Amino acid sequence: MSYISRESVLKNGDSIFKVTLIAAQRAVELNNGAKKLIETSTKKFSTIALEEIGAGKVKYIVKKN
């Protein structure tokens, strides 16, 4: 099982809640056939999504209402 530190994913996000939502959405995209943005040995979509966020490969925009 791969370990992803909280600090590595939070350096690219401002709250654990937002990072969780982004990782969940990215995992769904990967499950639907999106290509991985990083090289990794794991096959779990949730872990791949967190590794991509930690590597700074996944970006997001917060909409202002």
Secondary structure, 3 states (H helix, E strand, C coil): CCCCCHHHHHCCCCCHHHHHHHHHHHHHHHHCCCCCCCCCCCCCHHHHHHHHHHCCCCCCCCCCC
